[in-house]
Amino acid sequence: MYIGGVILFLFATQIASGVLLLLHYQSSAEHAFESVTRIAGEYPYGDLVRGVHFWSGQLLVATLLFQLVLAMLRGTFTAPRELVWVSGVLITTVAAAFAFTGSVLPWTEDAYAQARVGSQMAGYVPVIGGTLLRLLRGGDEITSQTLQKVFGFHVAVLPASFTLLLVLHFYTIRSAPRVTVNVTDDEKIPLYPDFFVRMAAVIVGVLVLVISLATFVARPVGSAADATAASLASARPTWFLLPVHALLKSAPATLLGVDSARFIGGALTGLYLLVAALPFVDKRGSRVTSGITCGALVIAALLMIHALY
């Protein structure tokens, strides 16, 4: 219950800070970087709002991933929670798309490189990869149209999708009105005022964390996008794509006679579909799933370290 409240709060923070940024952001390739520079350096509290928007988005993805991992370790994805699980996986996917598209909007050198790397990863998805790549880029290459496409997804398609999925998610977990909330196996507290007070304390703590990160962790704007300077070899995607990036960089040219990037893209797509269908594959929430989850976490952590160093 606490995690659900945190997710709602972070999403609301994203919307509120995003609306404030939209008052001054310009989505054209010619003016995007300049508008972000003005937001960060000229407008009162502009850099703080920019930081709050960034960190609330990163924490939203991290919280959703944590919730999924926790459910896999505890085996709480089984019947009658199949739709809860599937909608949770889709919500996490949309939140990740939020973070990716948001990283492109400043149209800096780093944003341009991330657009190239991220869209290229999407291009490795079997069957629909080419369509996804052209959809994200607005063509075969990164152009000014790419920024317009990403902007449209970030401010319209993804918020609407996230909202609809949240409604579906909370509808599926609501079986009947409850007046108590389980805290431990031995303790139950009234929904009001006890749980509301505790939830408010958690949200205040999250707000303090977001504002502290936005205030004390420097995020320089960087340099304007330069197509000749951006390099796929040196670019790094956002943190949750680092394991995939490390796999693609470290893999040999071919795997089992198939282009390694295509092979890895197919394998990861299959893994994603398996995770989404987990309640129908492991109907009892066995220890095997918990063990595989722990192993996957270790591998992902090692790949992230490898990508960074």
N, C-alpha and C positions, 0 to 999 in steps of 0.2 A: 504493500500500500504506500509506503514512504517513497519507493522508487517511482511509482506512478505519479505521485504528486510532484516529485522533482522533475520528471520528464515534462509534465504540463507547464510547470513554471519556466523551465528553460526554453520551451517552445514559445511561450508568451513573451519572454524576454527577447527572443529572436525577432518576433513580429514587431514588437514595440521599437526596438533599436533599429530594425530594418526600415521601418517607416520614417524614422528621423533621418537616416542616411539618404533615403530616396529624395528627401527635400532638396538635397544639394548634389546628388550623384548624377552624372550624365553618361549614358550608356554607349555613346558613339566612340569608336576607336580613336578619333582625333582628340576627344576631350575627357575620356574616362580617367586617365592618369592625372591630368591637371585637377579634375574635380576631387579626386581622392586626396591629392596633395593639399588642396584648400581645406578640405574637411579636417585633415590631420593637423594643419598648422595655423589656420586662420579663424575658423569658427569656434566660438566658446564651447568648451567641453566636446568638441568634435572628435578628438583623438580618443577620449574616454568612451564615447558612444561606439566608435569604431572598434575599440578593444572589447567592450562588453558584447558586441555583436559577434565578434570572432570567437571569444572564449566560451560564450554560451553555446555556440554551435559545436565547438569541439567537445565540450562537456556533454552535450546532448547525445552525440554519437557514442562517446565513451560510456555513458550511463546505459544506453540501449544495448550496447554490446555486453556490458556487464550483466544486465538483466537476462539476456539470452544465455550467456555462459552459466550463470547461476541456475537457470532452469534446467540446462543440460546436466549439470552436476547433481542436482537434486532429483532429477527425473520427474519434474512437475509439468512436462509438456504432453503427458499422455491423456487419454480420454477421461473426462469429456472436454478437454481443453485444446482439441485439435485446431479449431479456428482461432483461438487465442494465440497459439504458437505461430500459425501461418501469418496472421495479421501482424504479429510482433516482428517477424522476419522482414516482412514488406515495409513496415514502419522504419526499421533500422536501415534498410536499403535506401529509402527515400531520404532519410537523415544524412546518410553518407553522400548522396547526390547533392543535397543542400550544401554540405561542406565543400565538395569539389567545385561546384559551380560558383560558390562564393569566393573561392581562392582565385578564380580567373578574372573576376570583375575589376580588380584594380588595374589590370592591363599593364603590369610591370614586366620586366624581363623574366622574373620568377613565375608570374602568372601565365605568361605566354608559354614558357617551357612546360608548366604543369598542364596547360591545355593540350599541348602536343602529346605529353606522356600519357595523361589520363584518357584522351580520346583514342590513342593508339592501343591502350589496354582494352578498351571497349571493342576495338576492331578485331580482337582475337577471340571474341565470343563466337562459338560455332553457329552457323546458319545465318544469324542476324547481325553478325559483327560488322560487316560492311555497311549495313543500313544504320546501325548505331553510330559508327564513325562519321558518316556523312551527315547524320542528324545533329550530332554534337558540333561538328565543324561548320555546318552550313555548306558543305562541299567536300572536295577531296583534300584540301589544304586549309591551314589556319589563316583566316583573313578577317577583315573587319566584320563580316557576316557572322563569324564565330562568336564574337562578343555579343551581338544582338540575339543570337540563338540562346546562348548561355543566360543572358539577362532575362529573357522571356521565361525560361525554365525556372530560374531562381525566384522570380517575384510573382509568378502566376501558377504555372503547372505544379511545381513541387509543393508550395504551401497548400493548394487545394487538395492535392493527393494526400499529403500528410494529415490534414484535418479530417478528411473522409475516412482514412484508415484508423485514426484515433477514435472516431465515433464508433466504427465497426469493432475495434478492439475492446473498448470499454463496454459496449453493448454485449459482447460475447462473454465477458467475465461477470456480468451482472445477472445473477439468477433470481435473486429476490432482495427486497429492501432489508438492510441489516442495521441493527442498532448497536452492535458491538464489533470490535475489531480485534482479531487475534494478535497478540504481541509475542507471547511464548505459549508453550503447551499448557502452562499452569496459570497464566494470567490473562484476563480479559478486561478491557477498559471500555467505558462508554464512548460512543462516537463523538458526543458533544457533552462537555467541552474538552475532555481529556485528549482524545485523539487529535482534534483540531488544534489544540495548543501545541502538542508535540510536532504535528506537521508544520505548523507555523515556525517553530524553532528550527526545524530542518531547512525550510525554505530560506529563512534569514541567514543561516549558515552558508547555504549555497550562494546567496546573493553577495555575502561578504567575500566569498572565494572568487566569484566572477569579477567583482569590482577591484579586488586586490590584484588579480592577474592583469586586469586591464590597466591598472595604475602603475604597477611596479615592473611588469615585464615589457621591455621595450620592443616595439614592432615598427621599425622604420619602414617607410613606404617603398624605398628602393628606387630603381631607375625605370624610365619608361620602356615599354616593350620594344624590342629590337629583333626583327626576324633573323637577322644575320648573326646575332650574338647568342640567341637561345639554342641550346644543344641538348639533344636527347641523351647523349652520353653522360653529361654532367648534371642533368636535371633530376630533382627528387620530387616525387609526388607527396601528397599529404600523408600523415603518419599511418593511417589505417591501410594505405595501399603499399607501404614500404615492403612488407613480406612478398607481395606479388612482384614488385620492382626488383627485389633481390633475386628472386627465382629467374626472372627473365634475363637479368644481367649475367648470372652465373651459369646458366644452362649452356650446354654445347649447341652447335649449330642444328643438329637433328636429334630427336629422341624416338627410338623404335622406327626409324625411317621416315619420320614426320618432322616438319619444321618445328623446332622446339617451342617457339612462341605460340604456334597454333596448338601444339600438344598441351602446353601448360594452360592455355586459355580454355581448351576443352575439358581438361581435368578439373580445373577450378569451377567451371560452370556446372559440371556434374556434381561436384562437392556441394555447391550452393543449393542445387535442386534437392540433393539428398538431405541437407540440413532443413530445408523448407518442408520436406515430406517426412521428417523424423517421427512425428506421432504415428504415422501409418506404417513406418518401418520397424520401429522399436515400440511396440504397444504397451510394454510394461515398465519402461524406464529402467533398463538393466544397468548393471555396473559396467558393462562393456562400453556403453555410451559415455559414462563418466570417465573411464580410463582413456578412451580415445580423445575426449575433450581436453583432458590434462596434457596428453601428449601433443595435441595440436597447439595448445597454448605455449608449450615449451619451444616447439619448432617455430611458431610465429615470432616469439621473442628473439630467438637466435637469428632469424632472418632479418628482423628489424635492426638488430645490432650490426649485422653484416652490411646492411644497406647504409647505415649511418657511418660506419668506420671502415 
